[in-house]
Amino acid sequence: MDGRLSNKWRVTVNESKFVESALQSELRVDGRGLYDYRKLTIKFGKEYGSSEVQLGQTHVMAFVTAQLVQPYKDRPNEGSFSIFTEFSPMADPSFEPVHPGESAVELGRIIDRALRESRVVDTESLCVFAGKLVWNLVDAANIAALAALLTFRRPDCTVGGENSQEVIIHPPEEREPLPLIIHHLPIAFTFGFFNKGSILVMDPTVVEEAVMSGRMTVTVNANGDICAIQKPGEEGVNQSVILHCLRLASSRAAATTKIIREAVEAYNRERSSQKVIRHHTLAKSEVLGPIEVV
């Protein structure tokens, strides 16, 4: 059962009418203005590339992992970048841990489109051995995903040996792990439509989502560049409303980007204060033998 559908069933007719009538008076049930964003907080785990984001009462955790794999034949000089999303049953009993519902699939597509198509990560910098070995990344969802990507560090590695066919992966005790090259930060903003599109709200709550007649997610960066637009459903939206959403998202993107970068900088300062003693010896197990291309 999809989580969004289950939320609709929980909202009574009286609750729906109350939300709609309040919005007509430019009032929201949580006290925000129509275009106000919920409070955003960002935390990081002990490991590189793990983050926890809280937007109001919404909690998202993201993890980034990497492994050496063969690149795609049509892009031998680029690493790959994949996104997986999962809704925990602890958040809602209707969520299934093994089989993602429509909401989880749609969330993954929105984030994938925003991050991949706008080329947030420099995938060419993930190439270790052209045509043979590249890094592969896995993570989950927008601000949490960006925060996790910004704090992720991959092991440094070199190519050597007699025929330059040996890839040496250096542990963090020997060499400082390397950050990803992030070109920009695309931030997603969701808008809810009410009363046939005549009323617009930013960052709808779960109750508003159950009542709204339509929605649209706009992804922009601090420069105002449009990275992606997702408009599900059959209900149409006027061009003037779309442009209004773009202006609102662009005006908010810089502030959200600042919060993310400040949180990442604080995390990096804390990590840098924890000194790591590095050795210059190389364990034999850290050397990969000749690579066979299949």
N, C-alpha and C positions, 0 to 999 in steps of 0.2 A: 504493500500500500504506500502510495507516495505521501511524503510528509505534508506537502502543500495542500493536498486534498483533505487529509485528516484535519488540518487546521480549519478548513472551511466548514467542516461538519461540527466543529466545536463552537462556532460563533452563532449565537441565536439571532432571530430576526430583530429583536429589540436592540441587541448590541450593534448589529449592522446599521440600523436606522440611526442610532445614537452617534456612531462614528461619522456617518455621512452628514448628519445635521450639524455636528460640531465643526467639520471641515468647511461647511458653507459659511460658517462664522469665523473661519481662519483659526480654529482651535484644534489641537490634537490631544488625544487622550493622555499622552505622557508629558504634556505641558510645553512641548517644543513649538516653534513656529513652523510654517509650512516648508521652509527651506533650510531648517536647522539640522545639523549633523549630530549624531549621538557622540558621547564622550569616547575618545579613542585612547587606549593604553596598550603598550607593547612591552613584552618581556621576552627574555632569551634563556635557553637552557644552558647546561654546562658544556655540551658538545657543540662543535661548529655546525652552523646551518640548522638550528632548531629555534623556533619562535612560538610565542603564544600571544595572540591578539584578542583584545576584548573591545567590542564596539557596542556600547550599552550593555545589554544582557546577553549578547551573542559572543560565544567563545570559539575561536578557531586555533588549531595547532598545526604547524607546518614543519616538515623535516626534509632535508636535502641529503641525498646520498649519491655516491659516485662509484663507478667501476669501469675498468678498462674493457672495451669491447671493440669488435671490428666495425669500421664506419660503413655507411651505406655506399654502394658502388658509385652512385651518381654524385656523391659528396665525400670524396676520400679525404679531404682536408678539414672536415668539420666534425665536431662532436655532436651528440644528439641530446635532446631536451624533451622530457616527457612529464606529464602531470597526471596524478591520480587523486581522486577525491573519495572520501568515505564519510558518511553520516553515522555517528555513534548511536546505538540504541539507548545509551545513557541519557542522550538529549531528548529522545522521543521514542516511545515503544514501537511506533510504526516503522522506524528505520531498521532495515535488515543489514547485519554486518557483512554478509557474504555477497548479497545481490543488491547493488546500488539502485536506488529508485530514480525516477525521472529528474528530481531536483538535484541529486548528486551528479548525474550525467550532465545535466545542463550547466551546473556550476563549473564542472571540469572543462566543458567546451568554452565557456565565457573566458575563463582564466587562460586557457591554452591559446585562444585566439588573441587575447590582449598581449600576452607575453611572447608568444612565438612569432606571430606575424609582424609585430613591431620590433622584433630582433632585440629584445632586452639584453640577452646574454650573448656575448661574443663567442659563438660556437667554434670559430676557427682557432681561438686560443686554447681550446680543449683538445686540439690535435697533438698527439705525442709522436706518432709515426704515420706519415701520410699513407693512406690506403691500408693500414694494418691495425693501428691501435688508437682509439680516441676515448675520451671520458663520456659516460652516460649519466644523466641527472634525473632524479625522481623527486617530486615534491607536491605540495598541496596549497592552497587558496588565497587570492589577491594580495592584500596587505601582508598577511602572514607569509605568503610565498615570497614576496619581495624582501621582507625583513630576513627571512631564512636565507635567501640567495645572497643578500648583502653580507651576511656573517659567515657564510660557508667558506671553508678552506680545503682545497684539494692537496694531496701530497705532491711535493715536487718530484720530478722524475727526469732522468737524463738517458740519452741513447749512447751506447759505447760498445766495447768489445772489439775483437780483431776485425770483424767485418761490419762493424756498426750495426749489429743485429740484436744487441742485448739492451733491454729496457730495464733501467734500475729505478725502483721506487724508493725514495728516501723517506724514512720515518720522521715524525716531527721532532724527535730527539736529536736528529742529525741536521735537518734543514727546515727552515720556516715554511709551513704550508702556504700555498698561494691562493689569494682571493680570486673570485671570478671577475671578469671584466663586464661590468654592468653599464650599458649605454645610457639608459634613462629609466624612470620609474613610472609606468602607466598605472593610474589609479582608477578603479571602477566605482561608479556612482549609480545607484539604482533609483529610479523615479516611479512613483505610483500614480495612476490616473483614476479619477473619480468623476462621477456625474457626466459620463460620455466625453471625458477629456477636458472638461471645463475647469476642473480642480486638479492641481498638481502638487505632489509632496516629494521631498527628497528623503532618502533613507527610510522607507516605510517600516513600521513595526510588524510583528507577526500578525497582530489583529488587523492592521490596515491592509496587509497582504491578502488576508482572507476576504476582505470587503471590496478591495479595489477592482475596477473593471479591466485594467490593463497595466502593463509596466514596461519599462525600457531601461537597459543598463548601458551607460556611456562610459567609455574608458579613455581618459586623457592624461597627459603628463603636465608637468609644471610649466612647460613652454606653450601650452594650449594646443598641442598637436593631438588630433583625434586618432586614437589607436584602434578602437573597435566600438561597434554599436550592436547591441543585441535587443531585438524587439520580438518577443514571442507572441503567439496569439493572432487572431484574425482581425481584431479591432484596429482600425486605422488611426493615425495620429497626424494632425496638421503640421505642415512644415514650420509654422511659427512656433509651435510647441516644442518641436525637436530642437530648433535653434535656441529656444529659451533654456532647454535642458543642457545644451552644450555650453552656454554662457555660465550657467550655475555651476556646472562641473568644472569648468576651467578656472573659475574664481576660487573654488575650494581646493583644487589639486595642489596648488603651491603650499597651502597650510598643512595639508596632509603629508606632502612630501617632506616638509620641514620636521614634522613630528617623527617620521620614520628615520630620517637622517640623524636627528638628535639622539634618538634611542640607540641607533647603531653606533654612533660615535661614543656614547657613554659605555656601551658594551665593549667596544674595542679598547677604550682606556682601561677598563677593569681587567681585560684579558692581558694587555701589555704589562700591567703591574705584576702579573704572575710570571716571573722569570722562568724560562725553561733552559736547563743545562743541556747543551748540544754537544755530541761527540762527533769526531771526524772519522771514526772507523766505520766500515761498512760490513754488515753481517752478510754471510753468504746466501742466506735465505731471501735476501732482498733483491737478488738479481734474477731476472727472468731470462730463461734460455732463449735460443733462436726461435723466432716467431714463424709459424707455419701458416701461410695464407691458404684458406680453403676456397 
